Amino acid sequence: MWGRVRRIGGTATGGPGAAGAGGRRPHNLFEAAAAYVSACAEDDQDRIDEAAGWVSPEALSFGVTELACRAVVALARERDESPGTVARALLGLPAV
C-alpha cells in the first residue's frame, strides 16, 4: 500500500513515477528553454516547434528569460564587465 502512495506522490511532485506514457518523464521548462534557444540559434524550425510544444508558452517564456539572464551574467563574469555592458554588446547596441 505505501509503495502505491509513494508512486502517486512522486507523480504529483515530479519525482520517481512521474514518467509519462512510454516510461519517459515530461520535459521541464528549463529543458524546453535550452532546446528552444539552441534550435533558434541553429535556425532549426522543426526543433523549435518541438521544444515549444513541451511546455506552455508562458513557461517557455520564463525559461528563455532565465536562460538569457544566466548567460549574460556568465559572460559578464568571464569578460570582467557589467551585465549591462555585455547585454548591450550582444544586441549590437552602443555603449552607454
ABEGO torsion letter per residue (X at the ends): XAAAAAAAAAAAAGBBGABBBGGBBBBBAAAAAAAAAAAAAAGBAAAAAAAAAABBAAAAAAAAAAAAAAAAAAAAAAAGBBAAAAAAAAAGBBBX
